[in-house]
Amino acid sequence: MSYTRIVLVALCSERHLSIVGQKKILVQRLVRWRAEQDQQDRNDHEVPADFGNIHNSHSTELPGRASDMNDDQLHRVILGQSIVTEIRKDMLRTELPTWVSRAPKALGSTAQGKLSADQWRAACTINMIITLVRLWGRKDGVVKAMLDNYMDLVTAVELGCMLVISPGHISQYDFYMQRYLENFKNLYKTLRLVPSHHISLHLGEFLCSFGPVHAWRAFAFERYNYLLQRENTNGKFGEIELTKMNHTCRVANFRTLIQEGRIHAVVSDMVDAYSKFAGEDRRGTRIRDVLQWEKPVTAQGQTHPAAKEVVLEGELYSALLQLIDTTEQFRYVGEGDPRSSDQLFLRRKVLLSNRILIRGVSYRPSDFSHCDSNILFRSSPSSKPEAARIIKIFLHHRYSTNGSMIEETFIALQTLIPLSDTDVPHDPYRQYPLAVGFLCYNEYHTNYHVIRPSGVICHYAKTPMRVQRIHQPCIHVLPLDRLMKLSELPSLGAHTEQDIGIDASEMSL
C-alpha cells in the first residue's frame, strides 16, 4: 500500500513531527517515531534483564527463531521455549487421576494443533501453575507481578466453576476477577481488553440468578456438536433431523435399560463390550457434569465375585478399632482382649476391594493405580485436609448389639509428611491460598490411618520436585476439589466483611 505526500504530511502533523521534506524523508521520520514509541512502551513494562535467568538460565525465546518473528510478536513474548520446556518436564513428572483430561505432551508446539477446552483447562489450571509458581514464586518485580496477575485469573476461574456455590464464592470471584483485569491493564499496556473480559465481570450476576455454571454453560452443546460432526449422513436435510432424534432416543433408552440391575447381571459381558465400542471420553468437563447425579458414596467398594476374606494385619486392625471406637465408644474390643458383657469382639477378617466410587469418581489403592490413589482427606469434620495415598480399600462386617449385621467400607491410608515449621516459609505455593496447593516432603508416614469414604475430599495432582532452601525432596500437592466449602475460603480482609457478610447458604443445581 502506497501513501501520497498529503497523507504522510497529515500523519507527521498529528504526531507533532516536522512536515518538511520529500516522501522518503517523511516515511523515515514516521518509522523512527514508531521505533521510539515501541522502545518507550517496552521500558514501561519490560521484562527485567534477569527474566531469562529465572530458573537455570531460562530465556524467553520462542520455539521459532527470533528472526522469523516481527516486532509485534517479539513484544508479546511471555512464555518462551525454555519456560515451555520446563512445563513439559513437570507434566511428565505429574501424576493425575484418570478422570482428568491431560494437556498434550507437545504443549506449545505448532505441531500439536488446536487444543480442546479440557486440554486448555488442564494446561492453564494445573500444569502451568505448577511450573510458574516453582520458577517465579520467589522472584520480585515485573515477573512476580505477572505471576500474581495470572494466579488471580486462575483463582477466579476455579471459584466460578465450582459445582456448589454460595454468595461467598460469588463475592470472591468478583474480587479476584476485578483485580486481575485492573492489574492486566497496567502490566500489558499494548494489549487491548476484549469483550470476554467485560462479560467475565457479569458472571457473578449470572451465578446469583442461575446457580452453578455446569447447569447452563455451553460445554454440553459443544460436546454435542462434536458428536454430530462425527456422524455419517446422506445430506438429505429434513430427514436428518428426525433420524438423529430417533437414534438419540433409542441410544438413551438402551443405555438406561442395560444399567437395570437384573438385566445388567445377565448381559454384563455385552455391557462391557458396548462401553468399549461407544468409546466416549467421560473425563474433564464430562465427568464434572455428571458428578452431581451420582450417589455421594457407593454402598460398598467393588470386589471380585470370588474374593475371599483376609485377616487384617495388626496395625491396620488397631487403626480400624480406634476409628469405630470414636463413633461407637466402648462397644467393641479387639479379638483376644478382655471384654465386658455388653461389649462385642470386632471381626478381624475383611474383603479387599480394588476401587470405590465417591461422588461418581473412582478411587483405587496404590497397588492398582498410583494416579487414582492420591487423595486429600479429613480424619474428622473439623480437622485440616491432609495428603495421602490409598493403601487398601476393604469391606468389613460386624455385629451390632441387637444382633444385626453391619457392612461398611473403609479406606486405609499413608499420609505424606508435612513441611516443618522452618521449611513452611520457603514454600512458594502457600502464598496463593486458593487453586495452587502446597508442598510436603516426598516421604510417607509408616503408620496407617483408616477413614470412612465420607472423609475423602478429592484427588490431587502429585508432582515431585526440588525447592530452593528446602533440603529434602518435596511433593507438590494440587487439590482437584470442585466442592470447596465457604468455610475454606481465605479471608479478603475488609473486603470480606462487606461482601461475604451476606446469606451464606450454598446453592447447587
Disulfide bonds with the S-S distance in Angstrom:
none
